[in-house]
């Protein structure tokens, strides 16, 4: 369960909130002046989040290594071709070029 608690409430009830997070796998969103500023999550959730964040970084590094000797112009051409191939799949017939701003370099 996700719940919100003010920073003052967290200071006053930290032990209780930690028990909720640890034993019930709850998440506490900490607010200050009505705005979310931080969260208390259980360690397993944090590890999962970190792993999910690391995956794109590892993939990016792998792609960079694979294309390290390829000229930038060729990479741009390959990316443009790939994007052109998949765009029709994701765009509805009603979507037109006018609905999106032109790409400027």
C-alpha positions in Angstrom: 0.0 0.0 0.0 1.2 3.5 -0.8 0.5 6.2 1.7 1.5 9.8 2.2 2.9 11.3 5.4 4.1 14.8 6.1 7.8 15.3 7.1 6.6 16.1 10.6 4.6 12.9 10.8 7.6 10.9 9.6 9.9 12.5 12.3 7.3 11.7 15.0 6.5 8.2 13.8 9.6 6.9 12.0 9.8 3.6 13.9 6.1 2.8 13.1 6.6 3.8 9.4 9.7 1.7 9.1 7.8 -1.3 10.4 5.0 -0.8 7.9 7.6 -0.6 5.1 9.7 -3.5 6.3 7.0 -6.0 7.3 4.0 -5.0 5.1 6.0 -3.9 2.0 4.2 -0.5 2.2 5.6 2.6 0.6 5.5 6.0 2.4 5.6 9.2 0.2 6.9 12.0 2.3 5.4 15.4 1.7 6.5 18.9 2.6 4.1 21.8 2.2 1.8 19.4 0.4 4.3 18.4 -2.3 6.0 14.9 -2.5 9.7 15.2 -1.8 10.9 11.7 -0.9 9.8 8.1 -0.3 10.5 5.3 2.1 10.4 1.9 0.3 11.5 -1.6 1.3 14.9 -2.7 0.3 13.7 -5.3 -2.2 11.7 -2.6 -4.1 14.7 -0.4 -4.1 16.9 -3.1 -5.5 14.4 -3.8 -8.2 14.2 -0.2 -9.1 18.0 0.1 -9.3 18.2 -3.0 -11.5 15.6 -1.6 -13.8 17.6 1.7 -14.0 20.8 -0.2 -14.7 19.4 -2.2 -17.7 19.2 0.7 -20.1 22.7 1.9 -19.1 24.1 -1.6 -19.8 22.3 -1.8 -23.1 23.5 1.7 -24.1 27.1 0.7 -23.3 26.8 -2.5 -25.3 25.5 -0.5 -28.3 28.2 2.0 -28.0 30.9 -0.7 -28.0 29.3 -2.4 -31.0 29.2 0.8 -33.1 32.5 2.4 -31.8 34.2 2.2 -35.2 31.1 3.2 -37.3 31.1 6.8 -38.6 28.4 9.0 -37.1 26.8 9.6 -40.5 26.3 5.9 -41.0 24.8 5.5 -37.5 22.4 8.4 -38.2 21.4 6.7 -41.5 20.8 3.4 -39.8 18.7 5.1 -37.0 16.7 7.0 -39.6 16.0 3.8 -41.5 15.0 1.9 -38.4 12.7 4.7 -37.2 11.1 4.9 -40.7 10.4 1.2 -40.6 8.7 1.2 -37.2 6.8 4.5 -37.2 3.9 3.3 -39.4 3.4 0.6 -36.8 2.9 3.1 -34.0 1.1 5.9 -35.8 -2.6 5.8 -36.4 -3.8 6.9 -39.9 -5.2 10.1 -38.3 -1.7 11.2 -37.2 -0.1 13.5 -39.7 3.2 15.3 -39.9 1.4 18.5 -39.2 0.5 17.4 -35.7 4.1 17.2 -34.7 6.8 19.9 -34.9 9.5 19.4 -37.5 12.8 18.1 -36.3 15.5 20.8 -36.4 19.2 20.1 -36.1 
